[in-house]
């Protein structure tokens, strides 16, 4: 069964996107990252939130547009209440978290389902479905925006650090969600 992994690049103060979902801040913190680059080949499917799917790609209009700087392609499951009228090649739109996770796991096989989007990741965490977290911490503070996780009055989540590494533009942290 596929492992559910949430991955993101985050500012030191906990934001994965700036105000209004702005991702332009990210471009100067992207670059060779052996841990992140090595993960791409292990991903079998993406489970993506609607804001992330329709959002701001810092590489839009370049050869690096798309997931993981254009290095990944494959099935995408988008969790949304706003299913588009016209189909999008390679993308399945689902309105229910359980059905979205089931579809993503089936598409991923024994590889990772990579969760993209803070809201979908939080829903997976709350439902006990998230297995791992991989976060690249960029040396910047944004001050506002979309948090990696936002759980007002939420319960504590226990994590086990499995790996820490660094490159000049980020510190990588891999964690296992403890149940």
Secondary structure, DSSP 8 states (H G I E B T S, - for coil): --EEEEEEEEETTSEEE-GGG--GGGGGG-S--HHHHHHHTTEEEEEEEHHHHHS--TTTTSTT-STTTTT--SEEEEE-S---SS--TTEEEESSHHHHHHHHHHHHTTSEEEEESHHHHHHHHHTT---EEEEEEES---SSSEES---TT-----EEEEEEEEETTEEEEEEEE--
